Amino acid sequence: MGDFKLSASLLGHDDDVRGVAFPTPELVLSASRDATVRQWKLTSTKPPTFDCTLSSHGTAFVNSVAFVPPSNHYPEGLIVSGGKDTIIEVRRPDRSPQDNAEALLLGHAANVCALHVSEDGQTIVSGGWDAEARIWRVGHWEAATVLQGHDGSVWGVLSYDKDTVITACADKKIRVWNVSGKLLRTIAGNPDVVRALCKLPHGHSSKADFASAGNDGVIRLWTLGGSQVAQLHGHESFIYSLDVLPTGELVSSSEDRTARIWKGNQCIQTITHPAISVWSVATCPKSGDIVTGASDRAVRIFSRADDRQARPEDIRAFEDSVKSSSIPQQQVGDINKEQLPGPEFLQQKSGTKEGQVQMIREPNGNVSAHQWSNAAQQWVNVGTVVDSAGSSGRKQEFQGKDYDYVFDVDIEDGKPPLKLPFNLSQNPYEVAKKFIADNELPTSYIDQVANFIVSNTQGAAIGQSGESQTQAPGSDPWGSESRYRPGEVGAPAVPESRPKVLPQTQYLKIVSGNLKAMQKKILEFNEEFLNSGSKDAALNPTGVNILSATIKQLDQAQSSSKVTEGSPALKEGVELAVKIATTWPVEKRLPGTDLLCALAASSPSLATFTSSGSETIIDVFSDAFANTEKPNHALLAIRGFANLFNTEEGRLIMDGEFDKVHVLLKPYVAEPGKWHRNLIIAITTVFINYTVMLSASSSASASDPPSRPNADRALTLLDDTTKIINSATDSEIMYRSLVAAGTLLTLGDDFRSAAREVFDLEQCLSRAEKTVKEPRIKGVVAEMRDELGG
């Protein structure tokens, strides 16, 4: 049996192709981050050519696609797709994007990242970032069985048979379910996130029933009983997708730029792509051909049959594009050029296995990568390794360290962008996790951030400048064309036209993404109390149930970014969190304060809390400042202050208690360099929110009866922010302080005069420019100078 060779390259998408399906030899389906689902219909053979039509065109990433086979009711079948907008769209293939969908399946609360259709076409299974899978009956769209109990995103789903569904999860577990929703079995033992599943044919040589793969780069074969039968090693990075050929051979796609064919336990062919990520692979059950979707926006079909392969010149063009692509050094690790063999190695030594990679030191000093092909019995050039500074070789400084890239990331319009430093030697997923943790963002962003990094650091063709290449409109992973948009290779650090920052108009919040860890720690401490006989401090069973309900409500609120009005669970949760944060021993209060911080962003009940002694939530948070040796308590309380601005009730109490809050923050403002950066970032966030409140009051006075902003408060904030600007070296602290001070400048001439004459703001701005040489700092300083000049 021959090797797979290129059959057709299908070009038309404007962004990464995240999902593919190959239901018949005449039809290929693809889903992309360009918000489209496309049908590719075979129009001629020898060589195969396909015509593209749009099936769906939305407004958000489409990450998954599947096909319901034809039936009496749906003679042409159905196209099923899902993505970031959380809606699963079901369409007839003969309908245009303007026509109504056959069904819109609602239920997921976050990105739909996995779809699978049962062999009989009666069932659709979906998985999402909301930690749920759902089973939908075709034609009975209103009803769904929900599979709950996952502790992370459900990355892979498999309708194994009419009674059984299997899910793969970011919590490193595989779960086997009855279609009624009953959990039959949990399979643990995976060392990392599980992303992909596929069913193996009955009587497979391995005796296994299904295969799984994920972030550890290993394919595992399992029985339904949970026994691991085999491991298939060969991939060098995350495995995103699996499928099985009619022959029983497996096909996989990976972050290592390859799709691989597996027979038994051995990789028998490696197909390298001129891309960083091969996101998806699917097989055609009738022809045995395969289709891939990749980060270079291309859909590609490969075939073993000579009569279905592309013209020789097209195959050579594909191979040349692989040779001319560059490989980021983080994919191959540290390289000592002096110890690498020269080109003569390729003639003198054979590879030991399919897909083996050998680095070669070229005469011009470059390092090229060559992959062993068992079928051709030769080394195949698969690209040139770019150094750790990318194609330009220039480093960027951030917080005193040199990085290959420092990105500006705008999470939401009107809010200050965050800094994302990255070295090509780092794992994008690990950097993304740290970025999420450092900035207290929802964990659902991890994959977006990781993919954002990959998209912006992938190799350019040799001889091309990464700075000159930009992505087509519509590719912004944050959902807005005015925000940072990744380029195909390396986009500039700032959009060519950055929207005005000043005045800041939206309140900021700092949301914790560790609700489960919070709950776990509270229960651990509670268990200690029970074991030691301290039952007065311990939570009773009702309290434990309230805690569980509160965590669930907060998780839902954070996923939807909505304030939860009048929830009984959150109201009881406030009283519970106050008890933990004020009556438990000081060393055990931290998770209670953390819970209050999360409640501040989501529950109006927190702002309206009043204890039996007439203490407000500000007084409760004040307790966290009592012990200066435990600054983490104060950090969480300050984040709580910032989060209170997220509700109208919270804004009212923060307005009325400004003096009390300021007294608590003043010692930290006096010596900002003494404290951890996260604490000062939290303080500058509180200051920004107060300036937004003042700005809103000033704007209202233009049409309402005059209501001057509180001048003393504005001057106090201007004093505080200039003190931080004059001492800050951290770019995020500097930026947020500038945004707060800049918003105060927009309040009127009196405040601009005070900034010039009392606080010498021009000197502050000069220091900021010299201390932090970043485009966003330069931009906001320029806006502030415009205000001062007015």
N, C-alpha and C positions, 0 to 999 in steps of 0.2 A: 504493500500500500504506500503510495507516494506521500510527499509532504504537502501540507496546505500552502498554497500560493495565492497572491492577491487575485481576487476576482473582479472587484469594483471598488472604487473610492467614491463615496456619496457626500458631496459638499453642498452646503446650504445653510447649516446652522451658524449662528453668530456667537455662540458661546459653547462651553463644555457640553459634550453629549453624555448625560448621566445614565440613561436607560435605553436598552434596545430589546426588541423582540423579533423573532424570525418564524412566524407561524406557517408560512408556505414558501416554496421556492420563488413565487411571484410577488411576495409582499414582505417588506421590512418596515418595522416601526421604530421610531427614535424619539426620545424625550430629552430636552435640553434646558440648560440654565437661561437660554434666551426666551424662555416662557412659551415655547412652542412644542407641539407634538406633530411629527411629520410622518406621512406615508410615502414609502418608496416602492413604486410598482415597476416590475420588469416590463420593458418595452421591446427589447430585442436581445438576441443571444449571439455569441461568437463575434465579438466579446459581449458579455452581459452589460446592458445599460439600463438604468432605472430613471423613471420620471418622478419628481417630487411634488407632493401636494400637501397643503397644511390641513391637519385634522383639527387642531385646536390652537388658539393663540390667546394666552392670558396675560397677567401682569406680574407674575412671580415665577421663580424657578420651578421647573417641572423635573422631578428627580426619578420617577419610576413610570414604567409603562408595561402593560400586559394585554393579551388578546383572548377574548372569549370565542371559542370556535363556533362555526355556524350551527344553527338549530332550526327547527321548524318555525319558531317564533322570530328568530333573528337569522335569516338565511345568509347574510353576509358576515355574521359575527359581530363583535363589539370591541371597540378600542377603549381600554381603561387606563387612566393616568392619574397621577397624584403628585403633590409637591408642597411648596412652602405655604400656599394659601390654605392648607389643611382640607381642601375639598377634593374628593375623588370624583373625577368626571368620567361618565360612561357615554360613548358616542357611537353612532352607526358610521361605518367607514364611508358611506356614500353621502354623508352630510357635510356641509361646509362649516367653517368656524362660526359663521354668523347665525347658523341654524341652532335651535334649541337642542341641548343635550338630551339623550335618552333618560339620563338620571344624574343627579348630583347627590353623592353620598356624604352626609354630614355626620360628624361624631368625633373625629380626631380633633384634639386641641392644639396640635403642633404639626410641623412638617411631616408629610406622608412620604416615607423614604423606601418603602418596600411594598410590592404587589405580587400576588401569584394567583393563577386561576387553576382550579382543579381539572384533572384530565377529562372528566365528563362535561365540563363547562357549566356546571350548576352552582359553583361556589367561587367567590372571590375572597381572598384573604389579604388584609392590609396591615402594615406595621408603621409606627410613627415615633417621633421624638417625644410624644406624651407618655411613653412607657406603656403603651397599650397596643394590642393587636385586635382586629375586628374581623368577623366572619359575616359575609354578605351573601344572601341567596339571590342569584340572578333572576330578575323579573319581580322579586319581592323586595324592592329597594328600601322600603321604610324600616325594615327590621334588621338588626345586627346583633350577633353574639359578641360580647366584649370579653377579651382575655386579659385579665388584670393580674397584677402581682409581680410584674417586672420591676427591677430597680434601676432601669436605665432605658435608653432608646432601643426600640425594637428594630434592628437593622435588617433582619432577614426573616421571611415567612415562607412556609411550604405547606401546601395542601397535599398531604401525603396520600391519603385515600379518602373515601367518602365518610369515614368515621374519625380521621386523625389529622391534626394540624400540628406543625412544629414551628417554633419561633427561636430566633437567635438574637441575643441581647448584648447591649454594652456592659451589662453587669457580669459578663464572662460566662453566662450560663445558657444552656439550650433547654427548652421546655417542650414537653410533649403533651398535647391536649386532646381531649375528646371534643368533637364539634359542638357539644352541648355547652362547652365552656369549663368543663371539669379538668383540672390539672392532673394528668396521669403520672408525670415523671419529670424531675428536674435533673439534668445532666451537668454536673460541675466538672472541674478539672481543667478547663481551658485557662491558659495563663494570661489571656488578654481578651479584648473585645471580640465578639463573634459577629461577623457581618454577612456571611453568605451561607446558603443551604441549597442542596439539590438532592433529588431522589435518585437512587441507583436502581437500575432495572432488576427485576426478579431474577435470581440465580446469578447475580454478579459474582465474578471470580473471587472477590474478597470475602464473600458471605456477609457483607455489610448491607444495610438498608438505605443509608443516606450519608451524604458528605457535608462537612462544614469547613469554614475557613474564616480568617479574620486578621487582626492586627499583628499577630505573631508570624505571619507569612507561611504557616503550615496548614496543609489540608489534612483533615482527620476523617476517617471512615468509621461509622458507628452502626450498631444494631439499634432497633427500636427499644430494646431493653436497656440501652445506655452503656453497652460495652464498646470500648474503643478497639477497633480491629486493626487499624494501620494508620501510619502518618506518612504524608508525602512531602518531602523536603525539596526545595529548589528555588522558590521565590525569595527575593531579598528584601521585601517590604510588605506593606499591607496588601491583603488579597480582598478585592471588592466584590467579586462575582464568580459564580460557579454555574456550570451546566453540564449536561451529559449528552454524548453523541449516540446515535442509534447503535453503534458498535459497542457501547458500554464504556468507552473512553471518556475521561473527564476533560473539561476545558475550564481554565481559570484566567482571571485578569487581575492586574496588580498595579500598585504604585511604582513598581520597578520597571515600568515602561513596556511590560510584556504581556502577551497572552500565551499560555502554555497548554500543551496537549499531554495527557497522562494515560499511560497504559499499564495496568497493574499498579505497582508502586513506583514506576519510573516515568520521568519526564522524557517524552520521545521527540518533542519539537518545541522550540521557543520562537515566538514571533515578536520581534522587537518593533515598537512603534516610534515614530518621530514625535513623541509627546512625553509628558511627565507621568500622567495618570491614564491607565486604561481602565475606565470606570466600570464598564459593563461588557459582558459577553453573553451571547445566546446562540443556540444551535437550531438548525432547521430539521425537524424530525423526519422529513421526507427525503431531502437531498443529502443530509449530513454535512452541509456547509455551515460555516460559523460567521457571525457578525460581531463587530466590536464597536464601542463608542468610547471616545477618548477626549482628553483635555485640549487637543489641538482642533477641536470642533468638527472632526471628521468621523463619519460612519464608514467602516470598511468591511467588505465581505471577503472571505477566504474560502478556497475550495481545493479539494484533492483531485477533482475530475479535470482532466486536461481541457475538455470542451467547455468548461465553465470558468476557466482562468482568463485573466486579462491579457491584453496584447503584451508581447515580450518587452516592448519599449516602456509600457506602463509599469510593468513589474520592476524593470531596472530603475525607473524614476522613483518608485517607492523605496527600493533598496538604497538608492543614492540619498534620498531624504533622511533615511535613518543614519547613514554614514556621516552626513553633514550636520546632523543635530549635535548639540552639546549636552553633556551630562553634568548637572550640578555636583560638586565634589561631595556634598553630604550624602549622596547615594552610594559612594564608594569608600567613604572614610578617609583617614589620613593617608597620604601617598608620599613616599620617599622616592623622588625621581631617580636619585643616584643608584638605587637598588633595583630598579626595574630593568628587565631585559630589553634589548633592541629588536628591530623588525625581524632579524634573523631567527628569533625564537619561533616565529609563526611557521617557518619552514622546517625547523628541526624537531619540534615537539607537537604531539597530538594532545587533544583534550581528553579528560577522563570521563566526562559525562555531558549529556545534552544541556546546553545553556550555560556551561561554565564560562566565566568571564576572566580574561587575562588583560592586564594593563601593559601597554608597550610604550617605551620612551622613544619618541620619534626623533629623527636627526635635527629637526628645527626646534626641539625643546618641548613640544607639545606632548601630552599624554593621551593616547588613543585607547579605546576599549574594544576588545575583540571577543566574540562569543563563539563557542564551539558548536558546530552543527554535526550531529552524528550522521544524518542522511548524506550530507555533502562531504563528510570527512575532512572538513577544513575549518579554519578560523574565519569568522565573518565580522567585518568592521561595523560596529554599531554606534560610533560617535566619538567625540573628543571631550575629555574632561576639562571643564572650566575651573579656574582657581577659585579660592574661597572668597575672593572679592568680586565675583561675578565677572562680566566681560570688561568692565572698566577698570577693575583693580583698585578702586578708591574705597576707603573706609569712611564710615560716619561715626561721630562720637555721640554717646548718649550716657548720661550719668557717669562720666569719667571713663567709660570703656569704649573700645572700638568695635563697630558692627559692620557687617556687609550691607545691611539694609536697616533703615529706621523709617517705618511707615506711619503716616497720619491716618488714623481710623476714626471716622465719624459714625458713631453708633446710631444717633438720631439727629434729625435736622434741628438746628438752633442750639445744639449742645456742644460743648468744647470737645474737639477730637482727642483721642487717646493716642499715646505713643506705643508703637509695637516694634521693638528691636529684634533683629534676627541675624544669626550667622549661618552660613550655608552648611557648617559642620553640625548644626543642631537638628534634632528631630522636630519637624513642624508641629506634630501633634502634641509633643511635650511643651513646646513653646506656647502653643495655643492654650493648653490647660493652665500654665502659669499666668498668662495674660488674663484669662478669665478670673482666676483666683485673686490676682493682684488688684483688679479693677472691680471686683464684686459684681460680675456680670452673670446673667443666667447661664447655666451649664449647657443649655441648648445651643449656645453660640459656638461651642468648641469646634464642631466640624466646619462651620462656616469660616472661622478664623484660620483653622489649619489649611483648608482649601484656598483661602485667600493668600496665605503665605506661599503655598505651592504655585499658585497661578502667577504670582509676581516674581518668583525666583527661578522659574523654569528656564532651561538653556535656550539661547537663540542659535540660529544657524551660524556657523563659524564665518567671521567676516562681517557680520551685521551688528549694528549698535543697538543694544537693548533699549536705549533711551528714545530711539526714534519710532518704536513700534507701539501702537496703542490698540486697545480693544474696540470693537464696534459698540455703538450705543446699545444699551439694554443689558449690559453684562454686570452691572454693579451689584455685588452680593449683599449690599445693605439696602437695596430697594429704591434708590433715588439717583437720578442722573447728576444731581448737584453734589453728590458725595464722592469720596475716593473710589475710583474705578480701576480694577486691576488690568494691566496690559498683558498682552500675550507673552511677553518676556519679562520686562522690568519697567513698570510704569514710573513716571516721575513721582517724586515724593509728595507733591501737592498738585491738585488739579490746576489746569491752566487758568481757570477762572473760579476763584474761591468766593463763595457768597460772603456777604458782610457778617461779621460776628456781633458787632455792637449795635444797639444794646442787646444783651442777653434777654430773651423773652420767655424762656421755659424754665420751670423749676427742675432741678436735678435731684435724683435720688441715688442712693448707694444700696443696692439690694444684695443681700447675702444669697449665695447659691448653695448653701450647705445645710438645708433644712433637715435632711435625714441625719447628718452628723450631730446637729443640734439636739434632735430628739434622742439619739442614741446616748449622748453624754448625759442628758438629764435623767434618763432611765438608769444609767450606770450609777450615778450619784444617789438616785432614789433607792436603788437596791442596797447600796452601802448603808443608808439610813435604816432600812428595814433589818438588815443583818446585825446592825449594832444596837438595835432597840430604840433608835431615835424616831419613833413613830409620829411624834408631833410635827416634825419637819417633813416627813415623807408624804408623798402624794398617795391618796387612797385610790382604789380602782376607778372611781368616777373621775378623779383628776387625771389618771393615766389615759382614760378614754377621751377626756377633753383635750389633752395634749395631742393625741393622735388625730382627732378631728381638726384641731387648729392647724397642724402641720399640713394636712391634706388641703384645707381651704387656702392656706398661704401658697402652696404649690400651684394650685389652680389659678390663683390670683396673679402670681408671678408669670405663669405661662401665657396668660391672656393680657397681661399688663393693665388690668382693670382694677379699680378700687371695689372692694366687696362691701356693699351697703347693708348694714343691719344684720349681718350674719350672727346668729346666736352662738355658733361655735367660736367665732373670733371674739365676741364679747366675753364669753367665759374664758377664752384663752388669754385675754388681757389680764384678767384677775389672777389667773394661774401664773403667768409670766411675772407679774408684779410681786407675787408671793416669793417666787424663786429668787428674783433679783434683789429683794430687800430683806428677806428673813432667813434665807439659807446662810451657812457660814460663808464668809467673804471669798474664800478660795474656791467655792463651788457656785458662785453667782454668775459667772461669765456666760454660760449658755442661756440663762434667763434673760440677761441683758441683750444678748444676741437675738433672742426671740422677740423681745420688745422692739428692737431695731427693725426686724422684718415686719412686725405688726404695724409699725409707724407708717410704712409705705403703702399699706393695703387696707387698714381698718380705721374708719372714723371713730370707732369706739375707743381707741387708745387715746386720742386727743381729748375726748370728753370724760375720761376717767377721773374720778375724784374719790379718794379714800375716805374712810370713816373719820379721819382726822383732817379732812379738807385738803389733803395733799393732791396736787395735780401731777400729770405725767412728767412735767419739767422737774418737780421735786423728786420724783422717783429716779429719773436719770441723774439728778444731782448727786445721789448717793454713790454713783460710780466714780466720782472725782475725789472721794474722801481719802483714798490711799494712792498717793503719787507713785508708790513703788509698783503699782499694777496698772501701767498705762493702757493696757488692752481694754480694761473696763471703761476707761474714759473714751478710748477710740470708738467703742461700740455705742456709747451714749451720744457722742458727737454725730455719728452716722444716724442715730435715731433722730437727733435734732434736724438733720438735713432731710430725712425721709418724711418728717411731719408736714413739710411743705407740699407733699403729694396729695393731701386732702384739704378740702375747704376748712374743715374743723381744725385740722392741724395748723393751717396758716393763721387762723384766728388766735390760737394760743401762743404760737411763736411770735406773732405781732405783739400781743399783750405782755409777753414775758421777755422782751428783748433785753432789758437791763440785767435780769437774772442770768440769762444765757451768756451775755457778754462778760459778766464777772467770772463765770466758769471758764471761758475761753481765754481770757486775758493773759494768764500766766504762760500759756503755750505760745501766744503771739509774741510775747516779750522775748522769748528765747526759742525761736522756731528750729534752730539748728540742733537743739538738744534732744528733740523728739523724733520718733520714727516718721518717715515721709508719709505713711498712710494716715497718721493722725493729723498732720498738717494739711494733707489733701482734703480730709473730711472737714476741717475748719474752713478752708477756702471754699468748699462746696456750700457750707452754711452761709458764708458771706455772699456768694453768688445768689443764693436764694433770697436773702434779704434785699439785695439790690434789685432783683426781679420784682419783688413786692413794691419797692419804692418806685421803680420805673412804671409799674402798672398804675400806681396811685397818681403819678405825675401825668400819665397819658389820660387818665379819667378826668383830670382837672381841666383839660382842654375843652370839654363839652359840658361838664357838670359845674355846679358852683365851685369856686376856687377851693382847692383842698391841697395846700402845699405839702410836699413830702416832708417828713420829719427831718428838719435840717440838722439837728444835733446828731440824730442817728446816722445820717448820710456822712457827716464829717467824721464821726467815730469810725465808721467802716472805711472811709478813705484813709484815715490815720493807720488803721490796722493793716490794710492791704499794702500800703506803701512800705510799712515796716517789713512785711514779709518779702516784698519785691526786692528790698535793699539787702536782704540776707540770703535769699533762696539761691540754690544751685541746681536743684531738681527741676527738670523742665515742666513736669505736670503741675507742681506747686507754683512755679513761675507763671505758667499760662493761666491757671485758674485765678490767681491773684490779679493778673492783668485784666482778665475779663470782668472781674468784679469791679475793679477800679475804673475800667473803661465804661462800664454801664452807669456808674455814678456820674461820669462826665456828661452823659447825655441828659441829666436831670435839669440843667440850666446853667446860665452864666455865673451865678454865685458859686457853684461848685467847681466850675472850670477855673475861676479866679483863685479859689482856695487851693486847688491842686497846683496851680502855677506858683502862687506867692507864699503859701504856708507850708506846703508839703514838698515843694521842689520836685514835682513829678517828672519834669524833663530829665533831671539827673537820674531818677529811677528808671526811666525808659532807656536811657543810654546804657545804664548798667545791665538791664535785662538783655539788650541786644548783644552786648559783649560777652555776657555770661553764658547764655544759651543761644547758640547759633542754629536756629531752626526756622524753617519757613513760616510756621504758624505763629511763632513769637514775633517775627518780623512783620507779619500781616497785621496782627492785633496792635502792635506798637504804632504802625502807620495809621491805623484808624484812630488811635488815641491822639496822635499828633494832629490829625485833621480836626478832631474835636477841640483840642486846646487852641488851635489856630482860629477856630470860629469864635 
